[in-house]
Amino acid sequence: MIVAALLPAAIIPASAQKKNAAPDSTKATATTIKEGASLFRGNCSPCHGLSAHGGGRGPDLTSGRWTHGSTDAAIFRTISQGVPGTDMPANGFEDSEIWAIIAYLRSLTPPKQPAIVGDSAKGKKLFEIVGCSSCHMVNGSGGRLGPDLSRVAAARSAAYMIESIREPDKELSNAMLDPNNHYSVPLSYGTVTVVMPDGEKISGVALNEDTFTIQMMTAEQSLRFFQKKDVKDVIHEHKSLMPAYSESALSAAQMQDLVAYLETLRGSVNGEAKEGR
């Protein structure tokens, strides 16, 4: 293996050069795409949605944006090996199955990205004015109550963002779990309320929870830790703490500006924004 790595590419065996290369038989035929769609819906849709438009845990895969590499080989690697530090696991698909899934995803990508209508500079100001920054962090600055939006455009479509702003209760984002805690409870950015023995109610977002304890960020953004044996009740609701922004609160034009700003958030390097890959 070490010797092969040192050889000039011209004399590396063809089989080694073509490892993970898409075979001719899996080019984007209708049969291949249909197979990929079936595999995707059976295995990937719980996180990425039935039509790959993104879900509470996985990003939209139809926008043509690939955070961890946009080439076929990079997508193959992401599916097969997973992405450490994220919810994307390694998968045990056969190579031909992965190529079928890639063919299906490629078939969903629009030939041309729609132009973003709106003024991102105005949108950035709106982000501050309407209070988004009080709950959401961007590149290390902002609140901690809601999901970090530093790379939201790399993971979510514009349509998803608009829906989340207009109807925040419709589909709640999932929070990251500690993979080493086998007693943890699956968490989302829904509302959790701890009822104290004296009837006091403390609401916020659960950060960590298991059979015996719960740690939460309150609506006032203070960290609280409770032993469940010491409280009267713990109530989970499929309801976001984020208010719904109707057109009376945020006009269609303002929404376009805000989404134009969110579309610029694709991650950061040394604190500077960059486009997702």
N, C-alpha and C positions, 0 to 999 in steps of 0.2 A: 504493500500500500504506500509506504514512504517512497520507494523507488519510483512508482508510477507518478507520484506527485512532482518528482523532480524531472521527469522526462518532458521533452518538448511536446506541445499539443499534437503536432503532426504525427508522432509515432505512438501516441496513446491509443490502445485498442478502441475500435469504433464502438464496441458495446459499452465501454466505460464513458466515452464522450457523450453517448446518447442516453445515459441513465436519467430517468425522469423526463425524457423527451416524449412529447405526445406522439403515439403511433399513428400512421396514416389512417388506420381503421377507425380512429376515434375523432376524426375531423367532424366539424359541427353538422352532422347529418340529423335529419328529423328523428331517427331512431335513437341516436346517441343523446340528443337533447331530452327526449322523452324519458330515457333511462336516468339521466342526471336529475331531472325534475322529480322522479319518483324517489331516488336516493336522498335528495335534498329534503323533500317533505317528510320522509320517514326519520331522518337523522338530524337535520340542521334547523328545521323550522321552529322547534321549541324556543330557540334563541333568536333566530333571524326572521321569523315570521313566515307564514305559508308561501307568500310570494316574494320572499327575500327582501322586503322593504324595511326590514329592521323590526326588532321587538324590544321588550323591556331590557334584555341583556345583551343582545347582539346588534351590530350596526347594519345599516342599509347596504346591501350588496348589489344594488342595481344602478348606482349613480356613476359608476366608472372610477370611483376613488378607492384606492387600495392602500391603507396606511402602512402595511408591512410588505409592500412590493406589488407592482401591477403586472409583471410579466407572468406568463403561464407557469414558468418554473417557480417563481416566488409564491404564487397562489397555491401551487401543488405542495410546496414546503409548508405553508401555513396550515393547510388542511391535514397533511400527514403528520407533521411534527407539533402542531399547536403553537401557541405564543406564550412563553413563560411570563408570569406576572399578570396575565389577563384571564378571562373566563374561557378563552379558546383552548380546548383540550387537543391532545394528539388523537388521531383516529386510526383505526385498523382497517381502512378500506383497501381493496386491491387497487393497484395502479390504474387499471382500466376504469374502475369506478370513480376514482378521483378525476380522471380526465373527462368522464361523462358529466360530473358535477360542474367542472370548469366550463365545459361546452354549454351547459344549461345557463350558468351565470353570465357567460358572454352573450348569450342570446337575449338576455334581459337588459343589457346596457344600451341606452339610447345612442343612436349614431352621432348625435351632437348634443352637448350639454346646453340646456336652456339658459338664456341670458338672465343674470340676476338683476331684477329691477329694484331700484332703491339706492339710497345714498348711505354707504357704510359709515361715513363720518357722523351723519345725523343719527344713525342707528346706535353708534357707540355712546353718544350723549344720552339718547333715550334709555339705554341700558342702565345708566346711572340715575336718570330722572325718575323712571317708573319703579325703581327699587330693585332691579334684578341683581345688582352687585351686592346688595345687602345679604343675599342668601347664596349666591353662586360665585365661585372663585374662577378667575381667569388669569392664568400664568402667575399664580401665587398671590394674587390680590383679590380681596372680596370676602364674602361670607362663606360659612361652612355648612349651612343647613341643607342646601340642595346639592345636586350633582355638580362636580367640577366641569366647567364648559370650555376648558382650554383647547380641546380638540373635538368639539362637538360637530364641526363641519366634516371631519374625517369619518364620523360614525353615523351621522343622521342626515336624512334628506331635508330639503327646505320644507316640503309638505309635512314631514313629521314634526319639525320645529314649530310650524304654525299651529298644528293640531295640539301640541303640548302646551302652547301659550294660551290658546283659546279654550281648550278643554283639558286641563291638567290632570283631572281624575280618570280620564279615559284609559290611559295606559301608563302605569307607573314604572319608572326605571328601577332596576334591581341594584342593590348595593353589593359591594364586594364582600365575600365571605373569607374567613380564615380557613384555608384548606386543611390545616392540621387540627382543627377543632371539630371532632366528629359528633359533638353534641349540639352544634350550633343550629339555630333556626333560620331557614331561608328568609332573607330580609329584602324589603323594597323601600322606596321613599314614600311609603304610606304613613298615615298618622298613627302613632301609638300613644296611648294614654295610660299612665300609671295612677291608680286610685289608692291613696294612702288610707290607713285605718281610720283617720278622723274625717274622711270624705274628700280631702283636698285632691284635686285632679291636676296632674302635670303632663302636658302634651308635648310631643316633639317627634323626632325621627330616631328609630332604633339603630344603633351603631354595631352593637354586638348583643347577642342573646343566646342563652342556652336554657337547659331545663331548670336551672337554679337561679340564674342572675340575668339582669338586663342592664345594658349601658346605653344611654340615649343622649342626643343633643336636643335640648329643649327649644321651644319656639323663640326663646330669648338668646339662644346660642350659647348656653352654658352646659357643660358636661355633667351628667348625673349618673350615679351607679346605684342600683337597688338589688337587694336580696329578695327574691320573690316570696320567701316565707315571711318577710316583714311588711308586705303590702297587701292590700285588700283584693286588688284585681289588676290585670294587665290587659288592656283592650286594643286590639289591632283593627284599623279601619282602612278599607280600600279608598282612601281619600287623601289627596295631596294637601299639604299646608300652603302650597302656592295658590294664590287667588286666580280665578279665571278672568282673562282680559278680553272682555267683549269689545265690539266695535265702538261702543260708547266710551270705553276706557282707553282703547288703543285703535285708532282708525286704520282703515285698509292701507293708506299711504304710510302711516307710521309703522305698521307691521312690516311693510316691504323694506323700509329703512332698517328696522331692527334685525330682520332676517339677513339683509345684505351684510350687516356687521357680523352676525353669527357665522355667516358663510366664510368669513376671513379667519375663523378660529380653527386651525388645523394642527395645533401642537406648537411647541416652542423649543428653541435651542438657545441656551444661555439667556432665557427671558425674552428672546425676540421671536415674533410670530413667523411661522413658515407654512408653506403649503404642504398638505398631506401628500404622501407618495402611495 
